[in-house]
Amino acid sequence: MQPSPDVFDLFAVPDDAVPLDGGQGHSVLAGDLVLSPGRSQRLAQWLNPIIAPLSAELDHERPRSLRLAMPIPTRDLKWVAHGWGATRFEPDTRPCTDLDVLLATGRLLHARLAAKVTTAPLGIHSRDDRWAQAERIAFGESQPTGIPTVVGALVSRLVAELDRTSLGPDQLVHGDLAGNVLLDATGIPMVIDVSPYWRPALWAEAVCVLDAVMWMGADPTVMGAWSGGARRQAVLRAALFRILSDEDPDVSSYERALANGPR
């Protein structure tokens, strides 16, 4: 997939784009920008004004402990052009697959976001994509409907185990950290593609742990640390969120991962 000539023009970059591994394989490098498809202008117009100044602030700190990909607007000061968004390219990065580093990065990021954003941003609750719908079901704000038979039994079991244990205060979190943290040339974590939710940080951490076990080769025994109390409830809601938002969930893989945690 390549951007149209209008997209290259609006972001003021050359049109000799090079495909990149990120963005589900659809992102391209054009000039000094990473262009990624499938971006929502409605989402970007409230999220990027939070991300951009925080990114600049983090890049000026010494010593650095965290970085955040800088969103770049078009020449006419819009965040999305024909569904494409842009961030500043960082050379010599590599994917971070170490779960301990991912969790530490998430805690640093969420602490900074909690300090910067003290009330739910306008628009964060109006999302209607499949991830937002699954998130609301996971927190009991919507009822699951039309669930395929293949996942129905697991979903019912997870829902039956939910209780009212507090997971902590809601705040702005990145709900898709695993796979969206890079290490820069000096080894500093750089967070990309923020997926925003107004939920407890513990839930976002549980999603990260579950994703790392499911897709990044993390030791499944780490799920044992999530087998009781608030952590158990967080991972139950994380599992519901992922299962219900996956277009083709691998039920057996979820069951194997969860067998090491909440039962």
C-alpha positions as a printed Julia matrix, in Angstrom:
263×3 Matrix{Float64}:
   0.0     0.0    0.0
   1.36    3.4   -1.0
   0.09    6.89  -0.12
  -1.41    8.95  -2.91
   0.57   11.87  -4.41
  -1.64   14.22  -2.37
  -0.49   12.6    0.88
   3.19   13.0    0.01
   2.52   16.61  -0.93
   0.58   17.45   2.22
   3.31   16.02   4.45
   5.97   17.74   2.31
   7.99   14.57   1.71
   9.31   12.93  -1.49
   7.22   10.23  -3.08
   9.97    7.58  -3.23
   8.59    5.8   -0.17
  10.18    2.66   1.26
   8.0     0.02   2.99
   8.63   -0.51   6.71
   7.87   -3.41   9.02
   5.61   -1.38  11.33
   1.97   -0.37  10.93
   0.93   -3.98  10.26
   3.29   -3.99   7.3
   1.69   -0.98   5.61
   3.79    1.91   6.97
   6.3     3.57   4.66
   9.34    5.78   5.11
   9.14    8.99   3.08
  11.89   11.51   3.65
  12.25   11.81   7.42
   8.68   10.73   8.18
   6.96    7.42   8.79
   3.56    7.47   7.08
   0.96    5.02   8.39
  -2.52    4.28   7.0
  -5.79    3.74   8.8
  -5.53    6.82  11.01
  -8.59    8.61  12.37
  -8.66   12.4   12.15
 -11.24   12.51  14.93
  -8.95   10.56  17.24
  -5.76   12.35  16.22
  -7.2    15.81  16.73
  -7.4    15.3   20.52
  -4.65   12.7   21.05
  -1.77   14.24  19.1
  -1.88   17.58  20.98
  -1.19   15.5   24.09
   1.46   13.28  22.53
   3.44   15.95  20.65
   4.43   18.19  23.59
   5.13   15.19  25.81
   7.37   13.75  23.1
   9.31   17.02  22.9
   9.57   17.2   26.69
  10.92   13.66  26.96
  13.5    14.25  24.21
  14.9    17.24  26.1
  15.34   15.38  29.38
  18.77   14.24  30.44
  19.37   11.51  31.14
  16.7    10.08  28.88
  14.64    7.19  30.2
  11.7     7.21  27.77
  10.89    8.46  24.3
   7.62    8.91  22.44
   7.24    9.03  18.66
   6.56   12.61  17.58
   3.39   13.08  15.48
   3.83   15.48  12.58
   1.01   17.53  11.01
   0.47   18.29   7.35
   1.33   21.59   5.73
  -2.26   22.72   6.36
  -1.96   21.74  10.04
  -4.07   18.62   9.99
  -2.98   15.41  11.68
  -4.37   13.01   9.06
  -4.39   13.19   5.27
  -6.64   10.76   3.4
  -6.36    8.32   6.31
  -2.56    8.61   6.62
  -0.78    9.94   9.7
   2.89   10.79  10.16
   5.53   10.52  12.86
   9.17   11.52  12.86
  11.43    8.66  11.74
  14.01    7.45  14.23
  16.9     5.56  12.55
  18.58    2.47  13.98
  15.68    1.33  16.15
  14.85   -2.28  16.9
  11.75   -3.94  18.38
  11.67   -4.39  22.15
  10.57   -7.92  23.1
  11.77   -8.03  26.72
   8.68   -8.12  28.92
  10.41   -6.48  31.89
  11.44   -3.56  29.69
   7.96   -3.32  28.2
   6.38   -3.17  31.66
   8.88   -0.62  32.95
   8.28    1.5   29.85
   4.51    1.33  30.36
   4.84    2.43  33.97
   7.0     5.39  33.03
   4.64    6.4   30.23
   1.51    6.05  32.32
   3.0     8.06  35.17
   3.76   10.88  32.74
   0.32   10.7   31.16
  -1.4    10.7   34.55
   0.47   13.87  35.48
  -0.33   15.57  32.16
  -3.95   14.49  31.61
  -6.1    14.7   34.73
  -9.53   14.38  33.15
 -10.82   12.2   30.34
 -10.17   13.93  27.0
 -13.2    14.92  25.01
 -13.82   12.26  22.41
 -12.16    9.32  24.12
 -15.5     7.76  25.03
 -17.01    8.26  21.56
 -14.86    5.66  19.83
 -16.96    2.95  18.17
 -14.31    0.69  16.61
 -14.19   -2.98  17.55
 -11.47   -2.42  20.14
 -13.48    0.24  21.95
 -16.57   -1.96  21.87
 -14.61   -4.89  23.32
 -13.11   -2.66  26.01
 -16.57   -1.58  27.18
 -17.75   -5.18  27.33
 -14.66   -6.13  29.33
 -15.56   -3.49  31.91
 -19.24   -4.4   32.04
 -20.43   -1.24  30.3
 -21.91   -3.17  27.37
 -23.27   -6.65  26.94
 -21.62   -9.07  24.51
 -23.8    -9.89  21.51
 -23.27  -11.99  18.43
 -20.31  -13.86  19.91
 -19.17  -16.76  17.71
 -19.82  -20.16  19.24
 -16.12  -21.01  19.13
 -15.32  -18.3   21.7
 -18.62  -18.24  23.61
 -17.65  -20.77  26.28
 -14.39  -19.03  27.12
 -16.02  -15.6   27.2
 -18.76  -16.91  29.52
 -16.18  -18.41  31.86
 -14.17  -15.21  32.01
 -17.26  -13.05  32.6
 -18.39  -15.37  35.4
 -15.09  -14.83  37.22
 -15.31  -11.03  37.21
 -15.95   -9.21  40.46
 -15.98   -5.59  41.64
 -12.35   -5.43  42.77
 -10.9    -1.99  42.02
  -8.08   -1.88  39.5
  -7.14    1.66  40.48
  -8.1     5.03  39.04
  -8.91    5.53  35.39
  -6.37    7.52  33.38
  -5.09    7.86  29.84
  -3.29    4.62  28.98
  -1.68    2.93  26.0
  -3.73   -0.23  25.51
  -1.39   -1.89  22.99
   2.16   -1.6   24.34
   3.49   -5.02  23.33
   4.76   -4.64  19.78
   4.71   -0.84  20.0
   7.91   -0.2   21.91
  11.2     0.19  20.05
  14.71    0.6   21.42
  16.63    3.49  19.89
  20.29    3.35  18.94
  21.3     3.94  22.57
  18.85    1.42  24.0
  16.25    3.92  25.24
  12.64    2.71  24.83
  10.57    4.63  22.29
   6.8     4.21  22.37
   4.93    4.33  19.07
   1.29    4.09  17.9
  -0.46    5.04  21.15
  -3.83    3.26  21.43
  -5.66    5.45  23.93
  -8.12    4.28  26.57
  -9.38    5.86  29.77
  -8.82    2.87  32.03
  -6.65    1.82  34.99
  -2.96    1.47  34.26
  -3.08   -2.02  35.78
  -5.44   -3.12  33.0
  -3.09   -1.78  30.3
  -0.25   -3.64  31.99
  -2.28   -6.86  32.0
  -2.96   -6.46  28.26
   0.77   -6.05  27.7
   1.6    -9.2   29.7
  -1.05  -11.26  27.93
   0.06  -10.04  24.49
   3.71  -10.76  25.28
   2.88  -14.32  26.31
   0.58  -14.87  23.36
   2.63  -13.36  20.55
   6.14  -12.4   21.68
   7.47  -15.57  23.27
   7.36  -14.38  26.88
   7.56  -17.13  29.5
   3.95  -18.27  30.14
   4.72  -18.74  33.85
   4.67  -14.95  34.25
   0.89  -15.31  34.18
   1.12  -16.91  37.6
   1.78  -13.48  39.1
  -1.66  -12.46  37.83
  -3.65  -15.22  39.53
  -5.22  -13.33  42.42
  -6.74  -10.05  43.6
  -6.72   -6.94  41.41
  -4.16   -8.45  39.04
  -6.43  -11.41  38.4
  -9.34   -9.12  37.6
  -7.12   -7.02  35.35
  -5.98   -9.99  33.28
  -9.54  -11.34  33.03
 -10.63   -8.01  31.56
  -7.54   -7.92  29.36
  -8.37  -11.37  27.99
 -11.98  -10.4   27.3
 -10.81   -7.25  25.55
  -8.44   -9.14  23.28
 -10.72  -12.1   22.53
 -13.68   -9.9   21.69
 -11.67   -7.5   19.52
  -9.77  -10.15  17.58
 -11.34  -10.83  14.21
 -10.27  -14.48  14.34
  -9.28  -15.27  17.95
  -7.07  -18.28  18.57
  -9.09  -19.72  21.44
  -6.7   -22.56  22.23
  -3.77  -20.14  22.53
  -5.75  -17.92  24.88
  -6.72  -20.93  26.97
  -3.1   -22.07  27.19
  -1.96  -18.6   28.26
  -4.72  -18.25  30.81
  -4.05  -21.73  32.21
  -0.92  -20.22  33.8
  -2.93  -17.43  35.4
  -6.53  -16.94  36.55
  -8.65  -20.07  36.88
